[in-house]
Amino acid sequence: MSLEKIVEKIIAEAREEAEKITLESRKKAEELKQAARREADEKAAARLSEAEREARLQAGRIVTQARLEKKLLVLRQRRELLDQVLTRAFDSDSLRPVELKRTIVVKDGEREEVFDRGKLIAELRARLESEILDLLKI
């Protein structure tokens, strides 16, 4: 065998080996790329799922807050209405001349005391609210 044929054979074998290494490297790179894609897809799906769960929780909180605010508004309006009714009742001509009194039992007897209008209205409002809630079964 001549020197040229030996060199050609070595170069041919080196090329085959280089092609083999290149193919294996490309195959390994493709496998790594596929694995990275799968991992990225899994992470994306997990993050999406977590974001959807978080969004549902937030939506629930918003709905709950809105319901609470609605109930508070209704309660506030109910109290304002009761206050208006009681104020009008006490301002009516039929109650103006009447002075409401209560009898207080003390250690050495009894004494009469005029009702403070503000306190009486507050007490009546509380009682009326309670009775209204009982009637409405709330």
C-alpha positions as CSV (number, residue, x, y, z in Angstrom):
1,M,0.0,0.0,0.0
2,S,1.2,3.4,-0.9
3,L,1.5,6.3,1.4
4,E,-1.3,8.1,-0.4
5,K,-3.7,5.3,0.0
6,I,-2.9,5.1,3.7
7,V,-3.5,8.8,4.1
8,E,-6.7,8.6,2.1
9,K,-7.9,5.7,4.2
10,I,-7.1,7.6,7.4
11,I,-8.9,10.7,6.1
12,A,-11.9,8.6,5.1
13,E,-12.0,6.9,8.5
14,A,-11.7,10.3,10.1
15,R,-14.5,11.7,8.0
16,E,-16.7,8.7,8.9
17,E,-15.9,9.1,12.6
18,A,-16.5,12.9,12.3
19,E,-19.9,12.2,10.6
20,K,-20.8,9.6,13.2
21,I,-19.9,12.1,16.0
22,T,-21.8,14.9,14.2
23,L,-24.9,12.6,13.8
24,E,-24.7,11.5,17.4
25,S,-24.3,15.2,18.5
26,R,-27.3,16.3,16.4
27,K,-29.3,13.4,17.8
28,K,-28.4,14.3,21.4
29,A,-29.1,17.9,20.7
30,E,-32.5,17.1,19.3
31,E,-33.2,14.9,22.4
32,L,-32.1,17.7,24.7
33,K,-34.2,20.2,22.7
34,Q,-37.3,17.9,23.0
35,A,-36.8,17.4,26.7
36,A,-36.4,21.1,27.2
37,R,-39.6,21.7,25.2
38,R,-41.5,19.1,27.3
39,E,-40.2,20.6,30.5
40,A,-41.1,24.1,29.3
41,D,-44.6,22.9,28.3
42,E,-45.1,21.3,31.7
43,K,-43.9,24.4,33.6
44,A,-46.2,26.6,31.4
45,A,-49.1,24.3,32.1
46,A,-48.4,24.4,35.8
47,R,-48.1,28.2,35.8
48,L,-51.3,28.5,33.8
49,S,-53.2,26.2,36.2
50,E,-51.9,28.2,39.2
51,A,-52.9,31.5,37.5
52,E,-56.4,30.2,36.8
53,R,-56.7,28.9,40.4
54,E,-55.5,32.3,41.7
55,A,-58.0,34.1,39.4
56,R,-60.9,32.0,40.6
57,L,-59.9,32.8,44.2
58,Q,-59.7,36.5,43.4
59,A,-63.0,36.4,41.6
60,G,-64.6,34.7,44.7
61,R,-63.1,37.4,47.0
62,I,-64.5,40.1,44.7
63,V,-67.9,38.6,44.7
64,T,-67.9,38.1,48.4
65,Q,-66.8,41.7,49.0
66,A,-69.5,43.0,46.6
67,R,-72.1,41.0,48.5
68,L,-70.9,42.3,51.8
69,E,-70.9,45.9,50.5
70,K,-74.4,45.4,49.2
71,K,-75.6,44.1,52.6
72,L,-73.9,47.0,54.4
73,L,-75.6,49.4,52.0
74,V,-79.0,47.9,52.6
75,L,-78.4,47.9,56.3
76,R,-77.3,51.6,56.2
77,Q,-80.4,52.5,54.1
78,R,-82.7,50.6,56.5
79,R,-81.2,52.5,59.4
80,E,-81.6,55.8,57.7
81,L,-85.2,54.9,56.9
82,L,-85.9,54.0,60.5
83,D,-84.3,57.2,61.7
84,Q,-86.5,59.2,59.3
85,V,-89.6,57.4,60.4
86,L,-88.8,57.9,64.1
87,T,-87.8,61.5,63.6
88,R,-91.0,62.3,61.7
89,A,-93.1,60.5,64.3
90,F,-91.5,62.5,67.1
91,D,-91.8,65.7,65.1
92,S,-95.5,65.1,64.3
93,D,-98.0,67.5,65.8
94,S,-99.6,64.7,67.8
95,L,-96.4,64.0,69.8
96,R,-95.1,67.5,70.1
97,P,-97.0,68.5,73.2
98,V,-96.5,65.1,74.8
99,E,-93.6,64.9,77.2
100,L,-92.6,61.2,77.6
101,K,-91.5,60.3,81.0
102,R,-90.3,57.2,82.8
103,T,-90.5,56.2,86.4
104,I,-87.2,55.1,87.9
105,V,-87.2,53.1,91.1
106,V,-84.4,54.3,93.5
107,K,-83.4,53.3,96.9
108,D,-85.6,55.8,98.7
109,G,-88.6,55.6,96.4
110,E,-89.4,56.5,92.8
111,R,-88.7,59.5,90.6
112,E,-89.9,60.5,87.2
113,E,-87.5,61.4,84.4
114,V,-88.1,62.9,81.0
115,F,-86.9,60.7,78.1
116,D,-84.0,62.1,76.2
117,R,-85.3,62.2,72.6
118,G,-82.0,61.0,71.0
119,K,-81.6,58.1,73.4
120,L,-85.2,57.1,73.0
121,I,-84.9,57.2,69.2
122,A,-81.7,55.1,69.4
123,E,-83.4,52.6,71.7
124,L,-86.5,52.4,69.5
125,R,-84.4,52.0,66.4
126,A,-82.6,49.0,67.9
127,R,-85.8,47.4,69.0
128,L,-87.5,48.0,65.6
129,E,-84.5,46.6,63.7
130,S,-84.6,43.5,65.8
131,E,-88.3,43.0,65.3
132,I,-88.0,43.7,61.5
133,L,-85.2,41.1,61.3
134,D,-87.4,38.6,63.3
135,L,-90.4,39.2,61.0
136,L,-88.2,38.9,57.8
137,K,-86.5,35.8,59.3
138,I,-83.0,37.2,58.6
